[in-house]
Amino acid sequence: MTLSELTASETLREGSIPVLKTSRLILRAPRLEDANSVAVLANDRRIAENTARIPHPYKLADASQWLAQGNKSDRDVLFVVSLPDGRIIGACGVGLLEGPLPELGYWLGTEFWGKGYATEAVRAVIDYAFEELQHDGLQAGARVTNPTSRRVLEKCGFQWTGVGLYRIRALGSSAPIDRFRLERAIWASLKTWAAVRKVA
Ligand SMILES: CC(C)(COP(=O)(O)OP(=O)(O)OC[C@H]1O[C@@H](n2cnc3c(N)ncnc32)[C@H](O)[C@@H]1OP(=O)(O)O)[C@@H](O)C(=O)NCCC(=O)NCCS
């Protein structure tokens, strides 16, 4: 099924996915008209080679397909990440893939790297996954050659659980990854500590 065969509400569940606001970012359900911005941003080998399913080159049809496949179920939630002026800078989501727990995924357009945006967006999605989706834990993977992503996960409380292999579509092969997990209890303690520090 293609995007054009579905209505926007069927495809993107825009009405049932909340808008998450952080101090500098807005995370919202994707819209059909986002395909062009997503295609331009994601068409970079450094993004494709560090994510499992993003092809390279990344074309408008790939973005449309991605939009059509996202947000299929209540427990599979995809957000586009934008600046307050509405400019899309990337995407972040959590969904059931392989493995025992829902998996966190994220990427940003390269011009937006190094500003703390990924950490800010990922924290918002983690809170949503635990508070609203009631997940017991989350998993994530980062290529062993991707210390930036590893650092994002660690800053958000994820703990290393071991190594594995991911099939990387843009490489046409598998690559070693570090696996991470965030348990609900760890997330809850981090939230408590953050609240205590804010009051003190
Ligand atoms: C991973 C990605 C989302 C990070 O985005 P970002 O907004 O630059 O990340 P942040 O600024 O929030 O945090 C990056 C952290 O990594 C650190 N970092 C950057 N380069 C690093 C390196 N070579 N070694 C170790 N740490 C590094 C930064 O200093 C920062 O940590 P700090 O806040 O403690 O200083 C972005 O690089 C990206 O889209 N990459 C391609 C796709 C991808 O890797 N997705 C993740 C799939 S697992």
The ligand as a Gaussian input file, in Angstrom:
#p B3LYP/6-31G(d) Opt

LIG

0 1
 C       23.371000      10.734000      16.598000
 C       22.797000      12.111000      16.322000
 C       21.272000      12.061000      16.347000
 C       23.291000      13.052000      17.442000
 O       22.690000      14.324000      17.285000
 P       23.213000      15.605000      18.095000
 O       22.084000      16.573000      18.184000
 O       24.477000      16.076000      17.501000
 O       23.506000      14.999000      19.553000
 P       23.667000      15.840000      20.900000
 O       24.257000      17.176000      20.552000
 O       22.376000      15.832000      21.652000
 O       24.700000      14.959000      21.739000
 C       25.881000      14.506000      21.150000
 C       26.874000      14.131000      22.229000
 O       27.896000      13.344000      21.622000
 C       29.154000      13.920000      21.907000
 N       30.042000      13.615000      20.816000
 C       30.081000      14.143000      19.583000
 N       31.051000      13.564000      18.852000
 C       31.631000      12.640000      19.674000
 C       32.700000      11.731000      19.516000
 N       33.385000      11.628000      18.365000
 N       33.044000      10.938000      20.559000
 C       32.360000      11.003000      21.730000
 N       31.323000      11.857000      21.928000
 C       30.978000      12.661000      20.903000
 C       28.839000      15.401000      22.055000
 O       29.888000      16.086000      22.731000
 C       27.554000      15.339000      22.852000
 O       27.793000      14.993000      24.192000
 P       27.880000      16.121000      25.359000
 O       26.550000      16.826000      25.393000
 O       28.164000      15.357000      26.597000
 O       28.968000      17.088000      24.980000
 C       23.262000      12.659000      14.964000
 O       24.656000      12.653000      14.935000
 C       22.743000      11.813000      13.799000
 O       21.628000      12.032000      13.309000
 N       23.562000      10.843000      13.328000
 C       23.192000       9.956000      12.213000
 C       22.050000       9.035000      12.560000
 C       22.303000       8.286000      13.849000
 O       23.422000       7.991000      14.205000
 N       21.198000       7.981000      14.540000
 C       21.256000       7.178000      15.737000
 C       21.081000       5.763000      15.384000
 S       21.578000       4.734000      16.691000

